[in-house]
Amino acid sequence: MKREQIMLKTINDVKAFVNSVAKYDFDVDLLSGRYAVDAKSIMGIFSLDLSKAITMEIHSDDCQNFLNEIKPFIVK
């Protein structure tokens, strides 16, 4: 499992992020406070507080292509 912090600032960011996640067959969760949602769920993501960074949990060890694809959303 791998963890990263991400920021989704606009509706288009959320759509692009969900489209990227949907291409992969491993699970990705987004955690904000005590809430956890499936990263493939647009409605779930919009239920989170998008004004601050969100913790992303990737349930795979082979996720480098995915991380490269979502690089613009990863907070350094």
All heavy atoms as a GROMACS GRO file, in nm:
protein
  606
    1MET      N    1   0.085  -0.119   0.000
    1MET     CA    2   0.000   0.000   0.000
    1MET      C    3   0.089   0.124   0.000
    1MET      O    4   0.193   0.127   0.062
    1MET     CB    5  -0.091  -0.001   0.123
    1MET     CG    6  -0.185   0.115   0.126
    1MET     SD    7  -0.311   0.105   0.254
    1MET     CE    8  -0.214   0.126   0.400
    2LYS      N    9   0.045   0.225  -0.073
    2LYS     CA   10   0.121   0.350  -0.083
    2LYS      C   11   0.028   0.466  -0.050
    2LYS      O   12  -0.089   0.464  -0.087
    2LYS     CB   13   0.176   0.363  -0.224
    2LYS     CG   14   0.267   0.480  -0.244
    2LYS     CD   15   0.354   0.458  -0.367
    2LYS     CE   16   0.450   0.572  -0.390
    2LYS     NZ   17   0.535   0.605  -0.279
    3ARG      N   18   0.080   0.567   0.017
    3ARG     CA   19   0.002   0.686   0.052
    3ARG      C   20   0.065   0.810  -0.010
    3ARG      O   21   0.186   0.826  -0.011
    3ARG     CB   22  -0.001   0.708   0.203
    3ARG     CG   23  -0.098   0.622   0.275
    3ARG     CD   24  -0.101   0.659   0.421
    3ARG     NE   25  -0.203   0.580   0.485
    3ARG     CZ   26  -0.285   0.626   0.578
    3ARG    NH1   27  -0.272   0.748   0.621
    3ARG    NH2   28  -0.377   0.548   0.630
    4GLU      N   29  -0.021   0.898  -0.060
    4GLU     CA   30   0.020   1.027  -0.115
    4GLU      C   31  -0.085   1.130  -0.076
    4GLU      O   32  -0.200   1.097  -0.053
    4GLU     CB   33   0.030   1.022  -0.268
    4GLU     CG   34   0.137   0.933  -0.324
    4GLU     CD   35   0.277   0.991  -0.311
    4GLU    OE1   36   0.293   1.111  -0.282
    4GLU    OE2   37   0.372   0.912  -0.328
    5GLN      N   38  -0.044   1.256  -0.072
    5GLN     CA   39  -0.136   1.367  -0.052
    5GLN      C   40  -0.169   1.426  -0.190
    5GLN      O   41  -0.079   1.447  -0.271
    5GLN     CB   42  -0.072   1.476   0.035
    5GLN     CG   43  -0.046   1.433   0.178
    5GLN     CD   44  -0.175   1.419   0.256
    5GLN    OE1   45  -0.263   1.504   0.250
    5GLN    NE2   46  -0.187   1.309   0.328
    6ILE      N   47  -0.298   1.450  -0.215
    6ILE     CA   48  -0.339   1.508  -0.343
    6ILE      C   49  -0.428   1.630  -0.320
    6ILE      O   50  -0.487   1.644  -0.213
    6ILE     CB   51  -0.412   1.406  -0.434
    6ILE    CG1   52  -0.541   1.358  -0.369
    6ILE    CG2   53  -0.322   1.290  -0.470
    6ILE    CD1   54  -0.633   1.285  -0.465
    7MET      N   55  -0.434   1.715  -0.421
    7MET     CA   56  -0.526   1.830  -0.422
    7MET      C   57  -0.608   1.823  -0.549
    7MET      O   58  -0.553   1.807  -0.658
    7MET     CB   59  -0.450   1.962  -0.421
    7MET     CG   60  -0.404   2.011  -0.286
    7MET     SD   61  -0.534   2.050  -0.169
    7MET     CE   62  -0.604   2.199  -0.233
    8LEU      N   63  -0.739   1.835  -0.534
    8LEU     CA   64  -0.831   1.841  -0.648
    8LEU      C   65  -0.903   1.975  -0.637
    8LEU      O   66  -0.995   1.990  -0.558
    8LEU     CB   67  -0.928   1.723  -0.643
    8LEU     CG   68  -0.864   1.585  -0.646
    8LEU    CD1   69  -0.967   1.476  -0.620
    8LEU    CD2   70  -0.794   1.561  -0.779
    9LYS      N   71  -0.858   2.073  -0.714
    9LYS     CA   72  -0.904   2.211  -0.696
    9LYS      C   73  -1.029   2.247  -0.775
    9LYS      O   74  -1.102   2.336  -0.738
    9LYS     CB   75  -0.790   2.308  -0.733
    9LYS     CG   76  -0.670   2.293  -0.643
    9LYS     CD   77  -0.560   2.385  -0.685
    9LYS     CE   78  -0.438   2.362  -0.596
    9LYS     NZ   79  -0.321   2.433  -0.641
   10THR      N   80  -1.052   2.177  -0.887
   10THR     CA   81  -1.166   2.213  -0.973
   10THR      C   82  -1.248   2.088  -1.007
   10THR      O   83  -1.203   1.975  -0.988
   10THR     CB   84  -1.119   2.278  -1.105
   10THR    OG1   85  -1.050   2.179  -1.182
   10THR    CG2   86  -1.027   2.397  -1.080
   11ILE      N   87  -1.365   2.112  -1.062
   11ILE     CA   88  -1.449   2.002  -1.108
   11ILE      C   89  -1.376   1.922  -1.216
   11ILE      O   90  -1.380   1.798  -1.217
   11ILE     CB   91  -1.584   2.054  -1.160
   11ILE    CG1   92  -1.666   2.111  -1.045
   11ILE    CG2   93  -1.661   1.947  -1.235
   11ILE    CD1   94  -1.790   2.186  -1.088
   12ASN      N   95  -1.306   1.991  -1.305
   12ASN     CA   96  -1.231   1.921  -1.410
   12ASN      C   97  -1.118   1.837  -1.352
   12ASN      O   98  -1.088   1.730  -1.405
   12ASN     CB   99  -1.177   2.021  -1.512
   12ASN     CG  100  -1.288   2.076  -1.601
   12ASN    OD1  101  -1.390   2.012  -1.621
   12ASN    ND2  102  -1.268   2.196  -1.652
   13ASP      N  103  -1.055   1.884  -1.243
   13ASP     CA  104  -0.953   1.804  -1.175
   13ASP      C  105  -1.013   1.673  -1.125
   13ASP      O  106  -0.956   1.566  -1.141
   13ASP     CB  107  -0.892   1.878  -1.056
   13ASP     CG  108  -0.797   1.989  -1.097
   13ASP    OD1  109  -0.764   2.000  -1.217
   13ASP    OD2  110  -0.754   2.065  -1.007
   14VAL      N  111  -1.131   1.682  -1.063
   14VAL     CA  112  -1.197   1.562  -1.009
   14VAL      C  113  -1.230   1.466  -1.123
   14VAL      O  114  -1.203   1.346  -1.113
   14VAL     CB  115  -1.324   1.599  -0.930
   14VAL    CG1  116  -1.401   1.474  -0.889
   14VAL    CG2  117  -1.288   1.682  -0.806
   15LYS      N  118  -1.285   1.517  -1.232
   15LYS     CA  119  -1.320   1.430  -1.345
   15LYS      C  120  -1.195   1.363  -1.404
   15LYS      O  121  -1.197   1.243  -1.432
   15LYS     CB  122  -1.394   1.509  -1.453
   15LYS     CG  123  -1.535   1.545  -1.414
   15LYS     CD  124  -1.620   1.583  -1.532
   15LYS     CE  125  -1.593   1.724  -1.578
   15LYS     NZ  126  -1.689   1.772  -1.679
   16ALA      N  127  -1.088   1.439  -1.423
   16ALA     CA  128  -0.965   1.383  -1.479
   16ALA      C  129  -0.906   1.278  -1.384
   16ALA      O  130  -0.860   1.172  -1.429
   16ALA     CB  131  -0.864   1.494  -1.506
   17PHE      N  132  -0.910   1.306  -1.254
   17PHE     CA  133  -0.856   1.212  -1.155
   17PHE      C  134  -0.936   1.082  -1.156
   17PHE      O  135  -0.878   0.972  -1.162
   17PHE     CB  136  -0.858   1.276  -1.016
   17PHE     CG  137  -0.812   1.184  -0.907
   17PHE    CD1  138  -0.677   1.159  -0.889
   17PHE    CD2  139  -0.903   1.121  -0.824
   17PHE    CE1  140  -0.633   1.072  -0.789
   17PHE    CE2  141  -0.861   1.036  -0.725
   17PHE     CZ  142  -0.726   1.010  -0.707
   18VAL      N  143  -1.068   1.091  -1.155
   18VAL     CA  144  -1.153   0.971  -1.155
   18VAL      C  145  -1.132   0.891  -1.284
   18VAL      O  146  -1.125   0.768  -1.280
   18VAL     CB  147  -1.302   1.008  -1.135
   18VAL    CG1  148  -1.393   0.888  -1.160
   18VAL    CG2  149  -1.324   1.062  -0.996
   19ASN      N  150  -1.119   0.958  -1.397
   19ASN     CA  151  -1.094   0.888  -1.523
   19ASN      C  152  -0.962   0.813  -1.518
   19ASN      O  153  -0.951   0.701  -1.570
   19ASN     CB  154  -1.096   0.985  -1.640
   19ASN     CG  155  -1.235   1.032  -1.676
   19ASN    OD1  156  -1.334   0.965  -1.644
   19ASN    ND2  157  -1.245   1.147  -1.739
   20SER      N  158  -0.861   0.872  -1.455
   20SER     CA  159  -0.731   0.804  -1.442
   20SER      C  160  -0.741   0.683  -1.351
   20SER      O  161  -0.691   0.575  -1.382
   20SER     CB  162  -0.626   0.901  -1.387
   20SER     OG  163  -0.599   1.003  -1.479
   21VAL      N  164  -0.806   0.699  -1.236
   21VAL     CA  165  -0.820   0.589  -1.140
   21VAL      C  166  -0.898   0.473  -1.201
   21VAL      O  167  -0.863   0.356  -1.181
   21VAL     CB  168  -0.890   0.637  -1.010
   21VAL    CG1  169  -0.914   0.521  -0.916
   21VAL    CG2  170  -0.809   0.744  -0.940
   22ALA      N  171  -1.000   0.504  -1.280
   22ALA     CA  172  -1.088   0.401  -1.337
   22ALA      C  173  -1.015   0.308  -1.433
   22ALA      O  174  -1.060   0.196  -1.458
   22ALA     CB  175  -1.207   0.466  -1.405
   23LYS      N  176  -0.901   0.351  -1.487
   23LYS     CA  177  -0.825   0.268  -1.580
   23LYS      C  178  -0.754   0.151  -1.513
   23LYS      O  179  -0.712   0.058  -1.581
   23LYS     CB  180  -0.718   0.353  -1.650
   23LYS     CG  181  -0.771   0.462  -1.739
   23LYS     CD  182  -0.655   0.541  -1.795
   23LYS     CE  183  -0.702   0.664  -1.868
   23LYS     NZ  184  -0.588   0.746  -1.912
   24TYR      N  185  -0.740   0.157  -1.381
   24TYR     CA  186  -0.662   0.056  -1.309
   24TYR      C  187  -0.754  -0.033  -1.227
   24TYR      O  188  -0.857   0.011  -1.176
   24TYR     CB  189  -0.557   0.126  -1.221
   24TYR     CG  190  -0.459   0.206  -1.303
   24TYR    CD1  191  -0.483   0.340  -1.334
   24TYR    CD2  192  -0.345   0.146  -1.356
   24TYR    CE1  193  -0.395   0.412  -1.413
   24TYR    CE2  194  -0.256   0.217  -1.434
   24TYR     CZ  195  -0.282   0.350  -1.462
   24TYR     OH  196  -0.194   0.420  -1.541
   25ASP      N  197  -0.713  -0.160  -1.212
   25ASP     CA  198  -0.800  -0.255  -1.144
   25ASP      C  199  -0.773  -0.266  -0.994
   25ASP      O  200  -0.842  -0.340  -0.925
   25ASP     CB  201  -0.796  -0.393  -1.210
   25ASP     CG  202  -0.657  -0.453  -1.208
   25ASP    OD1  203  -0.562  -0.387  -1.164
   25ASP    OD2  204  -0.642  -0.568  -1.254
   26PHE      N  205  -0.676  -0.192  -0.941
   26PHE     CA  206  -0.654  -0.195  -0.797
   26PHE      C  207  -0.741  -0.088  -0.729
   26PHE      O  208  -0.791   0.003  -0.794
   26PHE     CB  209  -0.505  -0.178  -0.761
   26PHE     CG  210  -0.435  -0.064  -0.831
   26PHE    CD1  211  -0.451   0.066  -0.788
   26PHE    CD2  212  -0.352  -0.090  -0.939
   26PHE    CE1  213  -0.386   0.170  -0.852
   26PHE    CE2  214  -0.286   0.014  -1.003
   26PHE     CZ  215  -0.303   0.144  -0.960
   27ASP      N  216  -0.759  -0.103  -0.598
   27ASP     CA  217  -0.841  -0.010  -0.522
   27ASP      C  218  -0.761   0.112  -0.482
   27ASP      O  219  -0.644   0.103  -0.446
   27ASP     CB  220  -0.897  -0.077  -0.396
   27ASP     CG  221  -1.004  -0.179  -0.427
   27ASP    OD1  222  -1.073  -0.163  -0.530
   27ASP    OD2  223  -1.020  -0.274  -0.349
   28VAL      N  224  -0.828   0.227  -0.487
   28VAL     CA  225  -0.770   0.353  -0.440
   28VAL      C  226  -0.875   0.419  -0.352
   28VAL      O  227  -0.990   0.434  -0.393
   28VAL     CB  228  -0.732   0.446  -0.558
   28VAL    CG1  229  -0.674   0.577  -0.507
   28VAL    CG2  230  -0.636   0.377  -0.654
   29ASP      N  231  -0.837   0.455  -0.230
   29ASP     CA  232  -0.927   0.522  -0.137
   29ASP      C  233  -0.877   0.663  -0.112
   29ASP      O  234  -0.757   0.690  -0.114
   29ASP     CB  235  -0.934   0.447  -0.003
   29ASP     CG  236  -0.997   0.310  -0.017
   29ASP    OD1  237  -1.089   0.295  -0.100
   29ASP    OD2  238  -0.955   0.218   0.056
   30LEU      N  239  -0.973   0.752  -0.084
   30LEU     CA  240  -0.939   0.888  -0.045
   30LEU      C  241  -0.987   0.909   0.098
   30LEU      O  242  -1.101   0.875   0.132
   30LEU     CB  243  -1.005   0.990  -0.138
   30LEU     CG  244  -0.963   0.983  -0.284
   30LEU    CD1  245  -1.037   1.090  -0.365
   30LEU    CD2  246  -0.813   1.002  -0.300
   31LEU      N  247  -0.900   0.964   0.182
   31LEU     CA  248  -0.929   0.982   0.323
   31LEU      C  249  -0.924   1.131   0.357
   31LEU      O  250  -0.827   1.200   0.323
   31LEU     CB  251  -0.826   0.909   0.409
   31LEU     CG  252  -0.799   0.763   0.371
   31LEU    CD1  253  -0.679   0.710   0.448
   31LEU    CD2  254  -0.920   0.678   0.396
   32SER      N  255  -1.028   1.179   0.423
   32SER     CA  256  -1.033   1.318   0.467
   32SER      C  257  -1.099   1.319   0.604
   32SER      O  258  -1.218   1.288   0.617
   32SER     CB  259  -1.114   1.402   0.368
   32SER     OG  260  -1.123   1.536   0.411
   33GLY      N  261  -1.020   1.350   0.706
   33GLY     CA  262  -1.073   1.342   0.842
   33GLY      C  263  -1.109   1.199   0.874
   33GLY      O  264  -1.029   1.108   0.855
   34ARG      N  265  -1.232   1.177   0.915
   34ARG     CA  266  -1.275   1.039   0.946
   34ARG      C  267  -1.353   0.974   0.832
   34ARG      O  268  -1.410   0.867   0.849
   34ARG     CB  269  -1.357   1.037   1.075
   34ARG     CG  270  -1.478   1.124   1.071
   34ARG     CD  271  -1.543   1.132   1.208
   34ARG     NE  272  -1.647   1.231   1.205
   34ARG     CZ  273  -1.770   1.211   1.246
   34ARG    NH1  274  -1.803   1.096   1.297
   34ARG    NH2  275  -1.858   1.306   1.240
   35TYR      N  276  -1.354   1.039   0.718
   35TYR     CA  277  -1.425   0.986   0.602
   35TYR      C  278  -1.329   0.918   0.505
   35TYR      O  279  -1.220   0.967   0.481
   35TYR     CB  280  -1.501   1.098   0.529
   35TYR     CG  281  -1.606   1.163   0.614
   35TYR    CD1  282  -1.582   1.286   0.673
   35TYR    CD2  283  -1.727   1.100   0.637
   35TYR    CE1  284  -1.677   1.346   0.754
   35TYR    CE2  285  -1.824   1.159   0.718
   35TYR     CZ  286  -1.798   1.281   0.776
   35TYR     OH  287  -1.893   1.340   0.855
   36ALA      N  288  -1.376   0.807   0.448
   36ALA     CA  289  -1.300   0.736   0.345
   36ALA      C  290  -1.397   0.706   0.230
   36ALA      O  291  -1.508   0.657   0.254
   36ALA     CB  292  -1.242   0.607   0.400
   37VAL      N  293  -1.354   0.739   0.108
   37VAL     CA  294  -1.439   0.712  -0.009
   37VAL      C  295  -1.356   0.643  -0.117
   37VAL      O  296  -1.235   0.656  -0.122
   37VAL     CB  297  -1.504   0.840  -0.067
   37VAL    CG1  298  -1.593   0.907   0.035
   37VAL    CG2  299  -1.400   0.936  -0.119
   38ASP      N  300  -1.426   0.572  -0.203
   38ASP     CA  301  -1.364   0.507  -0.318
   38ASP      C  302  -1.325   0.616  -0.418
   38ASP      O  303  -1.408   0.700  -0.455
   38ASP     CB  304  -1.465   0.410  -0.380
   38ASP     CG  305  -1.410   0.331  -0.497
   38ASP    OD1  306  -1.300   0.363  -0.546
   38ASP    OD2  307  -1.477   0.236  -0.538
   39ALA      N  308  -1.200   0.617  -0.462
   39ALA     CA  309  -1.152   0.720  -0.554
   39ALA      C  310  -1.214   0.709  -0.693
   39ALA      O  311  -1.198   0.798  -0.775
   39ALA     CB  312  -1.000   0.715  -0.563
   40LYS      N  313  -1.284   0.600  -0.722
   40LYS     CA  314  -1.351   0.584  -0.851
   40LYS      C  315  -1.492   0.644  -0.849
   40LYS      O  316  -1.562   0.640  -0.948
   40LYS     CB  317  -1.356   0.436  -0.890
   40LYS     CG  318  -1.215   0.379  -0.912
   40LYS     CD  319  -1.218   0.232  -0.943
   40LYS     CE  320  -1.074   0.182  -0.956
   40LYS     NZ  321  -1.066   0.039  -0.979
   41SER      N  322  -1.532   0.700  -0.734
   41SER     CA  323  -1.666   0.755  -0.717
   41SER      C  324  -1.664   0.908  -0.718
   41SER      O  325  -1.617   0.971  -0.623
   41SER     CB  326  -1.726   0.706  -0.584
   41SER     OG  327  -1.842   0.780  -0.551
   42ILE      N  328  -1.715   0.967  -0.825
   42ILE     CA  329  -1.720   1.113  -0.833
   42ILE      C  330  -1.805   1.169  -0.718
   42ILE      O  331  -1.765   1.266  -0.653
   42ILE     CB  332  -1.774   1.159  -0.970
   42ILE    CG1  333  -1.672   1.132  -1.079
   42ILE    CG2  334  -1.811   1.307  -0.967
   42ILE    CD1  335  -1.716   1.169  -1.218
   43MET      N  336  -1.919   1.109  -0.694
   43MET     CA  337  -2.006   1.158  -0.586
   43MET      C  338  -1.936   1.147  -0.450
   43MET      O  339  -1.949   1.236  -0.367
   43MET     CB  340  -2.139   1.080  -0.584
   43MET     CG  341  -2.225   1.104  -0.706
   43MET     SD  342  -2.270   1.277  -0.728
   43MET     CE  343  -2.382   1.300  -0.594
   44GLY      N  344  -1.864   1.039  -0.430
   44GLY     CA  345  -1.791   1.023  -0.304
   44GLY      C  346  -1.687   1.131  -0.287
   44GLY      O  347  -1.672   1.188  -0.178
   45ILE      N  348  -1.614   1.163  -0.393
   45ILE     CA  349  -1.510   1.266  -0.385
   45ILE      C  350  -1.572   1.402  -0.354
   45ILE      O  351  -1.520   1.477  -0.271
   45ILE     CB  352  -1.428   1.271  -0.516
   45ILE    CG1  353  -1.346   1.142  -0.531
   45ILE    CG2  354  -1.336   1.393  -0.516
   45ILE    CD1  355  -1.276   1.128  -0.663
   46PHE      N  356  -1.685   1.433  -0.415
   46PHE     CA  357  -1.748   1.562  -0.388
   46PHE      C  358  -1.805   1.571  -0.247
   46PHE      O  359  -1.839   1.680  -0.202
   46PHE     CB  360  -1.855   1.594  -0.493
   46PHE     CG  361  -1.798   1.644  -0.622
   46PHE    CD1  362  -1.824   1.579  -0.741
   46PHE    CD2  363  -1.716   1.756  -0.625
   46PHE    CE1  364  -1.770   1.625  -0.861
   46PHE    CE2  365  -1.661   1.802  -0.744
   46PHE     CZ  366  -1.689   1.737  -0.862
   47SER      N  367  -1.816   1.459  -0.176
   47SER     CA  368  -1.862   1.464  -0.037
   47SER      C  369  -1.748   1.501   0.059
   47SER      O  370  -1.772   1.527   0.176
   47SER     CB  371  -1.924   1.330   0.005
   47SER     OG  372  -1.823   1.232   0.019
   48LEU      N  373  -1.624   1.506   0.007
   48LEU     CA  374  -1.508   1.540   0.090
   48LEU      C  375  -1.482   1.691   0.087
   48LEU      O  376  -1.530   1.761  -0.001
   48LEU     CB  377  -1.384   1.466   0.038
   48LEU     CG  378  -1.389   1.315   0.036
   48LEU    CD1  379  -1.262   1.259  -0.027
   48LEU    CD2  380  -1.408   1.259   0.176
   49ASP      N  381  -1.404   1.737   0.183
   49ASP     CA  382  -1.362   1.877   0.187
   49ASP      C  383  -1.246   1.895   0.090
   49ASP      O  384  -1.132   1.860   0.120
   49ASP     CB  385  -1.320   1.914   0.330
   49ASP     CG  386  -1.277   2.059   0.342
   49ASP    OD1  387  -1.282   2.132   0.241
   49ASP    OD2  388  -1.239   2.099   0.453
   50LEU      N  389  -1.274   1.950  -0.028
   50LEU     CA  390  -1.173   1.964  -0.133
   50LEU      C  391  -1.090   2.091  -0.119
   50LEU      O  392  -1.006   2.119  -0.203
   50LEU     CB  393  -1.239   1.959  -0.271
   50LEU     CG  394  -1.314   1.829  -0.304
   50LEU    CD1  395  -1.378   1.838  -0.441
   50LEU    CD2  396  -1.222   1.709  -0.294
   51SER      N  397  -1.113   2.167  -0.012
   51SER     CA  398  -1.037   2.291   0.007
   51SER      C  399  -0.899   2.264   0.067
   51SER      O  400  -0.816   2.354   0.074
   51SER     CB  401  -1.114   2.387   0.098
   51SER     OG  402  -1.125   2.335   0.229
   52LYS      N  403  -0.875   2.140   0.110
   52LYS     CA  404  -0.743   2.105   0.163
   52LYS      C  405  -0.698   1.972   0.104
   52LYS      O  406  -0.775   1.902   0.039
   52LYS     CB  407  -0.745   2.101   0.315
   52LYS     CG  408  -0.851   2.014   0.375
   52LYS     CD  409  -0.859   2.034   0.526
   52LYS     CE  410  -0.979   1.963   0.581
   52LYS     NZ  411  -1.011   2.002   0.715
   53ALA      N  412  -0.572   1.939   0.128
   53ALA     CA  413  -0.515   1.816   0.073
   53ALA      C  414  -0.589   1.693   0.126
   53ALA      O  415  -0.635   1.691   0.240
   53ALA     CB  416  -0.367   1.807   0.106
   54ILE      N  417  -0.598   1.591   0.041
   54ILE     CA  418  -0.666   1.465   0.074
   54ILE      C  419  -0.561   1.354   0.070
   54ILE      O  420  -0.475   1.352  -0.018
   54ILE     CB  421  -0.776   1.436  -0.031
   54ILE    CG1  422  -0.880   1.548  -0.032
   54ILE    CG2  423  -0.842   1.302  -0.004
   54ILE    CD1  424  -0.972   1.542  -0.151
   55THR      N  425  -0.571   1.262   0.164
   55THR     CA  426  -0.480   1.148   0.165
   55THR      C  427  -0.534   1.041   0.071
   55THR      O  428  -0.651   1.004   0.079
   55THR     CB  429  -0.466   1.091   0.308
   55THR    OG1  430  -0.418   1.194   0.394
   55THR    CG2  431  -0.370   0.972   0.310
   56MET      N  432  -0.448   0.993  -0.017
   56MET     CA  433  -0.485   0.888  -0.112
   56MET      C  434  -0.412   0.761  -0.072
   56MET      O  435  -0.290   0.763  -0.051
   56MET     CB  436  -0.445   0.930  -0.253
   56MET     CG  437  -0.466   0.823  -0.357
   56MET     SD  438  -0.415   0.878  -0.522
   56MET     CE  439  -0.240   0.906  -0.498
   57GLU      N  440  -0.485   0.651  -0.058
   57GLU     CA  441  -0.426   0.520  -0.030
   57GLU      C  442  -0.441   0.433  -0.153
   57GLU      O  443  -0.552   0.408  -0.199
   57GLU     CB  444  -0.497   0.451   0.087
   57GLU     CG  445  -0.450   0.495   0.221
   57GLU     CD  446  -0.512   0.411   0.333
   57GLU    OE1  447  -0.600   0.326   0.306
   57GLU    OE2  448  -0.472   0.432   0.447
   58ILE      N  449  -0.328   0.385  -0.205
   58ILE     CA  450  -0.329   0.297  -0.322
   58ILE      C  451  -0.302   0.156  -0.273
   58ILE      O  452  -0.199   0.131  -0.210
   58ILE     CB  453  -0.220   0.339  -0.422
   58ILE    CG1  454  -0.238   0.486  -0.461
   58ILE    CG2  455  -0.223   0.250  -0.545
   58ILE    CD1  456  -0.119   0.546  -0.532
   59HIS      N  457  -0.394   0.065  -0.300
   59HIS     CA  458  -0.382  -0.073  -0.252
   59HIS      C  459  -0.316  -0.160  -0.360
   59HIS      O  460  -0.376  -0.256  -0.410
   59HIS     CB  461  -0.520  -0.127  -0.213
   59HIS     CG  462  -0.583  -0.048  -0.103
   59HIS    ND1  463  -0.552  -0.067   0.029
   59HIS    CD2  464  -0.672   0.053  -0.107
   59HIS    CE1  465  -0.622   0.017   0.103
   59HIS    NE2  466  -0.696   0.092   0.022
   60SER      N  467  -0.192  -0.124  -0.394
   60SER     CA  468  -0.115  -0.199  -0.492
   60SER      C  469   0.031  -0.160  -0.476
   60SER      O  470   0.063  -0.047  -0.440
   60SER     CB  471  -0.163  -0.166  -0.633
   60SER     OG  472  -0.078  -0.226  -0.728
   61ASP      N  473   0.119  -0.256  -0.505
   61ASP     CA  474   0.261  -0.225  -0.504
   61ASP      C  475   0.310  -0.189  -0.645
   61ASP      O  476   0.419  -0.135  -0.660
   61ASP     CB  477   0.341  -0.345  -0.451
   61ASP     CG  478   0.312  -0.371  -0.305
   61ASP    OD1  479   0.290  -0.273  -0.230
   61ASP    OD2  480   0.311  -0.489  -0.264
   62ASP      N  481   0.231  -0.221  -0.745
   62ASP     CA  482   0.267  -0.194  -0.884
   62ASP      C  483   0.182  -0.077  -0.936
   62ASP      O  484   0.088  -0.097  -1.012
   62ASP     CB  485   0.246  -0.320  -0.968
   62ASP     CG  486   0.288  -0.300  -1.112
   62ASP    OD1  487   0.374  -0.213  -1.137
   62ASP    OD2  488   0.235  -0.371  -1.199
   63CYS      N  489   0.214   0.044  -0.890
   63CYS     CA  490   0.129   0.159  -0.923
   63CYS      C  491   0.206   0.277  -0.982
   63CYS      O  492   0.154   0.388  -0.986
   63CYS     CB  493   0.052   0.203  -0.799
   63CYS     SG  494   0.157   0.251  -0.662
   64GLN      N  495   0.328   0.254  -1.028
   64GLN     CA  496   0.410   0.365  -1.078
   64GLN      C  497   0.348   0.434  -1.199
   64GLN      O  498   0.351   0.557  -1.209
   64GLN     CB  499   0.552   0.318  -1.110
   64GLN     CG  500   0.651   0.432  -1.125
   64GLN     CD  501   0.655   0.525  -1.004
   64GLN    OE1  502   0.667   0.479  -0.891
   64GLN    NE2  503   0.641   0.653  -1.027
   65ASN      N  504   0.289   0.359  -1.291
   65ASN     CA  505   0.224   0.421  -1.406
   65ASN      C  506   0.109   0.511  -1.362
   65ASN      O  507   0.091   0.621  -1.415
   65ASN     CB  508   0.172   0.315  -1.504
   65ASN     CG  509   0.284   0.245  -1.577
   65ASN    OD1  510   0.395   0.296  -1.587
   65ASN    ND2  511   0.255   0.126  -1.627
   66PHE      N  512   0.032   0.464  -1.266
   66PHE     CA  513  -0.078   0.543  -1.212
   66PHE      C  514  -0.026   0.672  -1.147
   66PHE      O  515  -0.077   0.781  -1.172
   66PHE     CB  516  -0.157   0.460  -1.111
   66PHE     CG  517  -0.260   0.539  -1.034
   66PHE    CD1  518  -0.369   0.595  -1.098
   66PHE    CD2  519  -0.247   0.556  -0.898
   66PHE    CE1  520  -0.462   0.668  -1.028
   66PHE    CE2  521  -0.341   0.629  -0.826
   66PHE     CZ  522  -0.449   0.686  -0.891
   67LEU      N  523   0.079   0.660  -1.066
   67LEU     CA  524   0.136   0.777  -1.000
   67LEU      C  525   0.188   0.879  -1.102
   67LEU      O  526   0.172   1.000  -1.084
   67LEU     CB  527   0.247   0.736  -0.904
   67LEU     CG  528   0.200   0.665  -0.777
   67LEU    CD1  529   0.320   0.612  -0.699
   67LEU    CD2  530   0.116   0.757  -0.691
   68ASN      N  531   0.248   0.830  -1.209
   68ASN     CA  532   0.295   0.921  -1.315
   68ASN      C  533   0.178   0.993  -1.381
   68ASN      O  534   0.188   1.111  -1.414
   68ASN     CB  535   0.376   0.844  -1.420
   68ASN     CG  536   0.509   0.795  -1.367
   68ASN    OD1  537   0.562   0.847  -1.269
   68ASN    ND2  538   0.563   0.693  -1.431
   69GLU      N  539   0.068   0.921  -1.398
   69GLU     CA  540  -0.048   0.979  -1.464
   69GLU      C  541  -0.116   1.087  -1.380
   69GLU      O  542  -0.168   1.185  -1.434
   69GLU     CB  543  -0.149   0.866  -1.494
   69GLU     CG  544  -0.256   0.906  -1.589
   69GLU     CD  545  -0.338   0.786  -1.637
   69GLU    OE1  546  -0.284   0.676  -1.652
   69GLU    OE2  547  -0.458   0.807  -1.659
   70ILE      N  548  -0.114   1.071  -1.249
   70ILE     CA  549  -0.181   1.169  -1.161
   70ILE      C  550  -0.083   1.267  -1.098
   70ILE      O  551  -0.120   1.340  -1.006
   70ILE     CB  552  -0.265   1.098  -1.053
   70ILE    CG1  553  -0.176   1.017  -0.960
   70ILE    CG2  554  -0.375   1.014  -1.114
   70ILE    CD1  555  -0.239   0.992  -0.825
   71LYS      N  556   0.037   1.271  -1.149
   71LYS     CA  557   0.141   1.359  -1.092
   71LYS      C  558   0.096   1.504  -1.071
   71LYS      O  559   0.131   1.565  -0.970
   71LYS     CB  560   0.265   1.354  -1.180
   71LYS     CG  561   0.388   1.413  -1.118
   71LYS     CD  562   0.509   1.387  -1.204
   71LYS     CE  563   0.610   1.323  -1.113
   71LYS     NZ  564   0.721   1.262  -1.175
   72PRO      N  565   0.017   1.563  -1.162
   72PRO     CA  566  -0.025   1.703  -1.140
   72PRO      C  567  -0.107   1.725  -1.011
   72PRO      O  568  -0.115   1.837  -0.962
   72PRO     CB  569  -0.109   1.736  -1.263
   72PRO     CG  570  -0.072   1.634  -1.365
   72PRO     CD  571  -0.030   1.512  -1.290
   73PHE      N  572  -0.169   1.619  -0.960
   73PHE     CA  573  -0.253   1.632  -0.842
   73PHE      C  574  -0.179   1.604  -0.712
   73PHE      O  575  -0.231   1.633  -0.605
   73PHE     CB  576  -0.375   1.538  -0.852
   73PHE     CG  577  -0.452   1.556  -0.980
   73PHE    CD1  578  -0.465   1.449  -1.068
   73PHE    CD2  579  -0.508   1.676  -1.014
   73PHE    CE1  580  -0.535   1.463  -1.188
   73PHE    CE2  581  -0.578   1.692  -1.133
   73PHE     CZ  582  -0.592   1.586  -1.220
   74ILE      N  583  -0.060   1.548  -0.719
   74ILE     CA  584   0.014   1.510  -0.599
   74ILE      C  585   0.078   1.634  -0.538
   74ILE      O  586   0.142   1.714  -0.605
   74ILE     CB  587   0.120   1.403  -0.632
   74ILE    CG1  588   0.052   1.274  -0.677
   74ILE    CG2  589   0.208   1.375  -0.508
   74ILE    CD1  590   0.145   1.165  -0.721
   75VAL      N  591   0.058   1.648  -0.406
   75VAL     CA  592   0.115   1.760  -0.331
   75VAL      C  593   0.254   1.720  -0.286
   75VAL      O  594   0.273   1.614  -0.228
   75VAL     CB  595   0.028   1.793  -0.208
   75VAL    CG1  596   0.090   1.904  -0.126
   75VAL    CG2  597  -0.114   1.827  -0.251
   76LYS      N  598   0.352   1.804  -0.312
   76LYS     CA  599   0.490   1.774  -0.272
   76LYS      C  600   0.513   1.803  -0.126
   76LYS      O  601   0.471   1.897  -0.071
   76LYS     CB  602   0.589   1.855  -0.355
   76LYS     CG  603   0.582   1.822  -0.501
   76LYS     CD  604   0.628   1.681  -0.527
   76LYS     CE  605   0.615   1.646  -0.673
   76LYS     NZ  606   0.592   1.510  -0.700
   0.00000   0.00000   0.00000
